[in-house]
Structure formats: C-alpha cells, structure tokens
Amino acid sequence: MKNTIISLVGATLLAATASAFAVPVGYVGGKDDVIDTPYGMSWEATVRWIQPHYGPDGRYYTYAYAHISASSQTYCQNQLNSYISSGASVVEFCHLE
C-alpha cells in the first residue's frame, strides 16, 4: 500500500511538472517568439484580393495586390492579419528580405 501511495504521489508531481512546461492548445506564439530584425533588413509579405469592376463588355474581376513592408515581425503579422480579416488571401507570408 505504501509503494502505491508513493507511486501515485510521484506520478502526480511528474504530471504537474510536465504540464507546467507544456505548450497550451491553440498557442500561436508570444513576444519571446519574435525574431530580431537584422540591420538593413525588413519583414515583407504580399496579399491579394479580387477587385470587381465594369467595362464595356460587362463585369470583370482582377486581382489587386498589396505589398507589406515592416520593421518587425510582429508589425508585419499585424498588417497581414488586417488584410486577411478583410477578405484578402496571402501570396507570401512574412519573411525577412
């Protein structure tokens, strides 16, 4: 009986320690995950969306593109999310250039 109790206490402590260092479900990163921007480089991304317009033969659809350039990874991702929430699709995700 004593060995069982000791085993249960040990397993509980191990589980508590492991869960303290586990990454939660849905974790998308935080401030510590941001990569420093090297001098002379910037974060770049490209998005596109469909832009309808009318011509002499009817309605046309063309793609409009926006190029994002930011000084930090976080700022680039914030701009990217802003475009995505407006219905744009990502052509290039944030990357150093």
C-alpha positions, 0 to 999 in steps of 0.5 A, spaced: 500 500 500 505 504 501 509 503 494 502 505 491 501 511 495 508 513 493 507 511 486 501 515 485 504 521 489 510 521 484 506 520 478 502 526 480 508 531 481 511 528 474 504 530 471 504 537 474 511 538 472 510 536 465 504 540 464 507 546 467 512 546 461 507 544 456 505 548 450 497 550 451 492 548 445 491 553 440 498 557 442 500 561 436 506 564 439 508 570 444 513 576 444 519 571 446 517 568 439 519 574 435 525 574 431 530 580 431 530 584 425 537 584 422 540 591 420 538 593 413 533 588 413 525 588 413 519 583 414 515 583 407 509 579 405 504 580 399 496 579 399 491 579 394 484 580 393 479 580 387 477 587 385 470 587 381 469 592 376 465 594 369 467 595 362 464 595 356 463 588 355 460 587 362 463 585 369 470 583 370 474 581 376 482 582 377 486 581 382 489 587 386 495 586 390 498 589 396 505 589 398 507 589 406 513 592 408 515 592 416 520 593 421 518 587 425 515 581 425 510 582 429 508 589 425 508 585 419 503 579 422 499 585 424 498 588 417 497 581 414 492 579 419 488 586 417 488 584 410 486 577 411 480 579 416 478 583 410 477 578 405 484 578 402 488 571 401 496 571 402 501 570 396 507 570 401 507 570 408 512 574 412 519 573 411 525 577 412 528 580 405 
